[in-house]
Amino acid sequence: QVQLVESGGGVVQAGDSLRLSCAASGRTLSNYCAAWFRQAPGKEREFLARIWWKSGSVVYADSVKGRFTISKDNAKNTVSLQTNSLKSEDTAVYYCAVGLSGGSSQKNYDYWGHGTQVTVSS
């Protein structure tokens, strides 16, 4: 089992930045892929970015490429999402997830955090 706890959300103005963090416990993540998703009210959960723990290989959704950066800290067993130039449409609950298959589908991720709310006011 892997437990994931997100933090770092909040209420910001358009153009601001936030750094979201996800602390993992319960199992080493060396064979896992970690990802960030978000879900806005009335919308489906959306893939944002993923990173393979062992190689550090990253992939981003086109909607956030150039604005968001995913990273990991092996020593702290955390994965972070730096979000820059935030827009009102970035308002959502942000989730981290880990799984052995990777990819952009929610189905590939076995463990999920409870989410952290990001609200961007214009």
Residue, then its C-alpha position, 0 to 999 in steps of 0.5 A: q500500500v502507498q499513502l499519498v498526502e497532497s499539500g500546497g493548494g490555496v486561493v491565489q490571483a491570476g498570474d500567481s504561482l503555487r507549488l503543490s507537494c505530495a508526500a508518499s509513504g508505505r512503499t518505495l516508489s522506485n518502480y512507480c510512475a507518479a502523476w498529477f491530475r485535476q478535477a474542476p467542478g462539473k468536469e472529468r478528471e484531467f491528466l496534467a503530468r507524470i514522472w517515472w521515479k527511477s528514470g525521471s522521465v516526464v510527460y506533460a499535457d498540452s494544456v499545462k506544458g510550459r507553465f507547470t513543472i513536475s519534479k521528485d525528491n527521492a530523499k523525501n519521497t515526495v513529488s511536486l507540481q510547480t504551477n506558474s502563470l495561473k489562470s482562472e481555468d486552473t481552478a480545480v482539486y489537484y490530485c497526485a497518484v502513483g501506479l506501475s503502468g504510467g500513461s495518462s489514464q486514471k485507470n493506470y494509477d492504483y493509489w491516490g491522494h485526497g486532493t488539494q484545492v486550488t482556486v484562482s481568482s481573476 
